[in-house]
């Protein structure tokens, strides 16, 4: 055990190390349900004795005080164990079968752990899912390329009955991860529907928050389920803060290897220094420069310098926040590929977008 590491932490690390060396496996998550008249120590002893019987064919680890995680080589083993242990009334059991592992081990441990949600959390998730499907509206803001072709960024806005349309910067953080995934799945579906209607649209970009990048199993499964013909027509935007967490690079590489485009969104708006080294190391296709670089009269030379550096890294440059002709004119010396802002159009509903496409294509 590493210095300063608890037994549970060591066991969780052992699970990850075990999975990393396997292509196919099944995880079984066992939780002792807390009752007032329950003797926890006796329950733990019972579970330990039961699990010891399955060794050495099955690896088992106590990962939290009342939770155990099993790594089984075969799905049949997991099913048998689950059936036998299900007779113990104070145990809650979930299992996850993985064939031909494609993601980091932590993705699968998180996935089976999240199945272990209690009833109150499920009720909350159900309530938020209703909010997501009924009150969030998907709109699309045009991105104009140098060759006059069009792309769009898909945005969500909350149409609260009492407060009207609310910025995603306010409402998105209050969503739990399950609801955020549900919302993003809906955005992806709307984007794919739009692309199927208009072949002339280059791509639709979709924002992915830091919490959505940590485990992309849901994303890959959803994209496969939808069955996009050309993956490069779906782009994903990540925040500047995400690229500073190098652990996200593996998941970003998986997304990009599928053919999807990846942009940094709002580059320059973060609290840290502009880090071009990360940009050169991570699997990226382009950068969206934050509107702050175009908001002041003295930023013309700064914009020129930034775009030159980014283009030197062989990355595409999109300039956000171009809201009027004066701002557009300041870009005369900058190297960029596309612009986005009210100078082109505000975000459009699907009906407004139809008219916009008819007028401009």
N, C-alpha and C positions, 0 to 999 in steps of 0.2 A: 504494500500500500504506500502511495506517495505521501511524503511529509505534509501534514496539515489537511489531508483528505479524510473525510469520514468514511465509515464502512459503506454507507449507502452510495456516496459519491463514487467510491472505488468500484462498487458493483455496477453502477450505471455505466461507468467507463468500460468495464469488462464486457457488458452487453454490446456496446458500440464496436469494440474491437473484434468481438466474435462475429458480428454481422458483416463487418467490412471484408471478411475472408470467405463469405458465402454468396453464391449466386441465387440460390433458392432456399427458403426457410419459412417457418411459421412462428410468429410471436404470440404468446398467450399471456394476457394481463389478468392477474388475480388480485382482487381487492377484498379485504375483510370489512364488512359493513358494520358501522358502529351502532351498537344498541346499548341502552342504559344498563341492562342486566347481563352484559357480555363480559366474560373474563378474557381480556385481550391476550394475555400471556399464554393462556391455555389454547386459544384459537391459533396463535402463531405456532405453537408447538405441534398442533394437529396438522397444519399446512406443511410445516417443515418435514414431518414424518412421511406425509403423503408424497411430497415431491422427491424425497430421498429415494423412494422406491423406483422412480423413473430413471435414476442415474445408472450408468454413465451415458445412456442414449439421449438424454435430454439435459440441457444446461438450465439451471434455475438460479435466480438471483433475487435477493430481497432488496428492492430499489428505494423503498420508502418504509416508514414505520409499519404500515398495514398493507403494503402492496408488494407483489412479487411479479417478476417477469421471466418467462420461460422462452428459450430458443430451441425450437424443435427442427429436426432435419426434414421430417416428412409431415405433410398436412394430415395424414391419417393418425399420426401420433398425437397431434394437437387436438383433433376431434375426440379421440379416445380419452385423453386427459380431461378435456372440457366436460365430457359426458359423465365421467366418474366423479369429478369434483362438484358437478352441479347438484349432487345429492346433499351437499353440505349447505344448509339454508343460509348461513351468514356470509357466503362467498358470492361475489359478483365477478363474472368471467367474460372476457372478450378475446377474440383471436384474429390475427391478420395473416393471410397467406400471401407470400411474395414469391413470384416466379421470375427468374432472370432479372436480378436486381440492377437498377439503372441509376438510383439516386444515392446520396450519402446516407449512412446508417441512421443518423439522427432523424431524417425525414420519416422513417418507418416507425421508430420508437415514438415520435410525437403523434403519428397517426393512430396507433393503437391506444396511446394514452388518452387522446381526445375522445375516443369511443366511451371512455369511462366517465362521461358527464353525468352528474346527478340530476334528479328530476326537476329541481328548481332552476338549474341552469338551462335544461332543455326547454322549460316553459319560457324563460327569458329569450332564448334563441328563437323559439317559435314566434314570440311577440315581435322581435326585431326583424325576423324574416318577413312578417306581414308588413311592417313599416317599410322595408326595403322594396317590396314588390308593389305596394300601393301608393307610396308617397314620393319615391324617387323618380325623377325624370331624366332621361338620357338626351343630351344635346350634343351637337357637333360643330366645332369651330374650324373654318377652312384654313389650310396652309397652302400658300401660293409658291410654287417653284419657279425658278428662273425661266424655264421653258414654257411657263404658263399652265402647266399641269397642276392638278389639285390633289391634295391629301386632306385629311381631317383628323382633329384630335377629339376623341370621345370624352365627354365630361358629364358628371352627374350633379344634379342639384335637387335639393329637398324642397318639395312643395308643401310646407306645413300649412294646415288649415288656418291657423291663427297668425302665423308670422310670414306667410308668403314664401317666396323663393329664397333659400338660405344657401350661402356659400359652402362648398364641400370642405373647405378648411375648418369650418365650425362643426359641421355635422358628422363628417367621417370619423374623427377621433372618438366619438361616443359609441360607435358600433363595435360590438365584439368581433372576434376573428371569423366566427361562423357567418355572421351577417355581412361582413366585409367581403368574404369570399362569394357569398350569394350575390351581392351587388355587382362584383367584378365579373362573375359569370354572365349576368344579365347584360352588362356592357359589351362583353365579347360577342354574345349572341346578336345584339343589335348591330354591332360593327360588321359581323359576317353577313347579316341580312342586307346591309347597305352595300357592301362590296359586291354581292351577287346581283344587285340591281344596276350598278354602275361600273362597268368594266374600265371606264376611263379614270376612276379614282386610283391613285398610285398606292396609297396605304391608308389605314386608319390606325392611329396610335392610342394606346390605353395605358393609364397610369397604374403602376404597381408600387404599393407602399412597402416599407421595410418589413412589416409583419407578414406580408404576402410572399416575400422573397425567401423567408427562412425555410419554408417547406413548400415546394412547388408541385408536389404530387397531384394536388387537386387541379392545378393549372394544366399540366400535361394530359391528365385524364379528360378534362373538359375539352381541350383542343382536339384530342383524338376523337372524342364522341361527336363533336360538331363536324369534323371532317373537312377542314379547309383545303381547297385545291392548291392555292399558292400561299405558303406560309409567309413569304416576304411581303404580303399585303397586310399583315397584322404586325404592327410595331408596338413596342412596350417602352414606356418612359419611367425611369427610376430617379429618385432624388439624389442630390449631391452627397447627402449624408450616407446613403447606402454604399456608394463606391468607396467610402473611407473604411467600411467594414469588409476587409478582404475575404472574410468567410463567405460572402455572398457570391464570389467570383465563380465558384463551381456551378451553382444553380444558374447564373447568368449564361455561362458557357453552354449548359444543356439547352437553354432556350434558344440561344443564337445558333447552335449546331443544327437545330431543326429548321433553320432558315428565316427565323423571325428577326426583325430589326430592333436594335436596342439603342435608345437615346438617354443621355443625362438630361433631366428636366430642370429648368431654372438654375443653370450653372452660374455660380457667382453670388447666389443669394444666401449660401450657407454661412455659418459663423466662422468656419475655418478658412485658411488660406486656399487660394485656387491651386489644386494639386494636379499638375499636368502629368506627373509620374504615374499616378493611379490611372489616368486616362489612357496612357500608353500601354499599361499592363493588362487592363481588364478588357473583356470581349465587348467592345462598343462599336457602333456604327456612326454615331453623331452626337452633337451637343446642341441643346437649346439654350441660348444665352438669355439670362434673366432680363426682364424689362428695365431694371435699374440702370443698365448700361446705355439705354436710349432715352432716359428721362431727363437728362441735363444737357445744356448746350455745349459743355466742355468735354463731352464724352466721345466726340467723333474720332479723335486719335486713339483713345482707349479701345473703342470698338474695332478700329483698323488693326491695332496690335493683336488683340485677342483672336480675331478671326484668322490672322496670318499664322499664329501659333497653332491653332486648332487644325487649320487646313494642312499645315506642315506635318501633323500627326496622321494625315490621311483620313480625317473624320469630316462628316457632313456638318454644316453649320446652319441652324435655324435661329432666326432672331425673333424673339417674342416681344409683345407689347408695342408693335408698330401701329399706333392708333390714328395718325393723321399724316398728311402729306409732308409737313415740316420734318417729322421724324424720319419718314421714308427718304427724304432728300439728304439727310445726314449720313446715309449709308453708301454714298456714291463711291467712296474709296475702300469700303470694307469688302472682304471676300466672304460671301455667304451663298447658300444654295436656296434658301426659302425664307419667307417671312410669315408671321402670324400676328394678328391683332385686328382691332376694329377698323383699321384702314382697309382691310380686305372685307371683313364681316364680323359681327358679333356671333356668339354661339347660336346655332339654329336648331329648332325642333325639326323632326323628320319631315313635316309638311313644308316648313320654310326652306329646308334643304332641297326639296324637290323643285321648288320654284327657282332657287339659286342655281341649281344645276342646269335647268332649262334656259335660264338667262345668260349663263356664262360658258356653256359647252356646246 
